Amino acid sequence: MKIFSARRSRAELVAPSRPTPRDTKILSDLDDFPNHHEYTPVLFFFRVSGDDDQPPPPDQTKWATTVFRTALAEALVYLYPMAGRLRMLPSGKLAVDCTEEGVVLVAAEADLRLADLGEPLLPPFPCVGELVCHNSIVGDIRVVLGKPLVFLQIPQFFRPYKSD
């Protein structure tokens, strides 16, 4: 497995594309357990057709990120609590303030092919720290109050050269 590092864009907040209800959603009793109060990294992989040995043209990479950002902003209209912030009520219950502040989006490029992670795609994945939002963006994963509920890093995989 080739060691790589992702080239990341600056983190940006993506808010809902239109106004959403401003209310408070009280979470379930299960969410009140302290050991549930941290971020959990999750990886999803999606293959696209084409020659993954060729890097996408720079304008295509920028276009894909723009399309994703636009679609995310539209989805947050319907999933508006995700654009809010978690807070503790005086009663000790957790709640989401639907504030329209947004989720964090980071675009990234990796100079390897998705196939370089192995076939079939099964964990553990090497260099997993490069595939998810970096700690410098998320901060302490055990501190979730007042922070975005979702941190998304969208890496595009390509290898800019032919390997032996």
C-alpha positions in Angstrom: 0.0 0.0 0.0 1.3 3.4 -1.0 1.5 6.0 1.8 -0.2 9.2 0.8 -1.4 12.4 2.3 -4.5 14.2 1.3 -4.3 17.8 -0.1 -7.2 19.5 1.7 -9.1 22.7 0.9 -9.9 25.1 3.7 -12.8 24.0 5.8 -16.0 25.8 5.1 -19.5 25.9 6.6 -22.3 24.9 4.3 -25.7 26.2 5.5 -29.1 25.2 4.2 -29.9 26.9 0.8 -33.2 28.3 2.1 -34.5 29.3 5.5 -35.5 26.4 7.8 -37.6 26.2 11.0 -35.8 27.7 14.0 -36.7 25.3 16.9 -35.2 22.9 19.4 -35.2 19.1 19.0 -34.8 17.2 22.3 -32.8 14.0 21.8 -33.7 10.6 23.1 -32.8 9.2 26.5 -30.2 7.0 24.7 -28.4 10.1 23.5 -27.9 11.3 27.1 -25.4 8.6 28.0 -22.0 10.4 28.3 -20.1 7.8 26.3 -22.3 8.7 23.3 -21.0 12.3 23.4 -18.3 12.2 20.7 -17.8 12.2 17.0 -17.7 8.9 15.2 -15.7 8.8 11.9 -17.5 7.0 9.1 -16.2 6.2 5.7 -18.3 5.7 2.5 -16.7 4.9 -0.9 -18.4 5.6 -4.3 -16.9 4.4 -7.5 -17.3 6.4 -10.7 -16.8 5.0 -14.2 -13.7 6.0 -16.1 -9.9 5.5 -16.1 -8.9 6.0 -12.5 -5.2 6.1 -13.5 -5.8 9.5 -15.0 -6.3 12.5 -12.8 -9.4 14.5 -13.4 -9.0 17.8 -15.1 -8.6 20.6 -12.5 -11.9 22.2 -13.6 -13.7 18.9 -13.2 -12.4 18.5 -9.6 -13.6 22.0 -8.8 -16.9 21.3 -10.5 -17.5 18.1 -8.5 -16.9 19.9 -5.3 -19.3 22.8 -6.3 -22.0 20.3 -7.3 -21.6 18.5 -3.9 -21.7 21.7 -1.9 -24.9 22.8 -3.8 -26.6 19.5 -3.2 -25.6 19.4 0.4 -27.0 22.9 1.0 -30.3 21.8 -0.6 -30.4 18.5 1.4 -29.9 20.6 4.6 -33.2 22.3 3.9 -35.0 19.0 4.6 -32.5 17.7 7.2 -32.3 21.1 8.9 -31.5 19.8 12.4 -28.1 18.6 11.0 -27.2 22.2 10.4 -27.8 23.1 14.1 -25.7 22.8 17.2 -25.9 20.4 20.2 -26.5 21.9 23.6 -27.4 20.8 27.1 -30.7 21.9 28.5 -30.9 23.0 32.2 -32.7 19.7 32.8 -29.5 17.8 31.7 -31.2 16.6 28.4 -29.4 17.0 25.1 -31.1 19.0 22.4 -30.3 20.3 18.9 -30.8 24.0 18.4 -31.9 24.3 14.8 -29.7 27.4 14.0 -29.0 27.0 10.3 -25.3 27.4 11.0 -24.3 24.6 8.8 -22.0 21.6 8.5 -18.3 21.6 7.8 -17.1 20.6 4.3 -13.6 19.9 3.3 -12.6 18.9 -0.3 -9.5 16.7 -0.6 -7.4 15.0 -3.3 -5.4 11.9 -2.8 -2.8 10.7 -5.2 -3.8 7.1 -5.2 -6.6 5.0 -6.7 -9.5 3.7 -4.8 -8.3 0.2 -5.8 -5.1 0.9 -3.9 -7.1 0.5 -0.7 -7.7 -3.1 -1.5 -10.3 -5.4 -3.1 -12.8 -5.8 -1.7 -13.0 -2.5 0.2 -13.0 -3.7 3.8 -11.7 -2.1 7.0 -9.2 -1.6 8.4 -8.1 1.0 5.8 -4.5 2.2 5.8 -4.0 5.9 6.3 -7.6 6.3 7.6 -6.5 9.6 9.2 -6.1 11.1 5.8 -9.5 9.9 4.6 -11.6 11.7 7.3 -11.6 15.3 8.5 -8.3 16.0 10.2 -8.2 16.7 14.0 -7.0 20.2 13.3 -10.5 20.8 11.8 -12.7 18.7 14.1 -10.7 19.3 17.3 -11.3 17.1 20.3 -13.8 14.4 19.2 -15.1 14.3 22.8 -16.3 17.9 22.7 -19.5 18.1 20.8 -21.5 20.8 22.5 -21.8 24.0 20.4 -19.9 22.6 17.5 -21.1 21.5 14.0 -22.9 18.1 14.1 -21.3 16.9 10.9 -17.8 17.2 9.5 -17.5 16.0 5.9 -14.3 15.4 3.9 -14.9 14.5 0.3 -11.6 13.0 -1.1 -11.2 12.4 -4.8 -8.9 9.5 -5.6 -6.6 9.4 -8.6 -3.1 8.4 -9.3 -1.4 11.0 -11.6 1.0 8.5 -13.0 1.0 4.9 -14.2 2.4 2.4 -11.6 4.5 -0.7 -12.4 
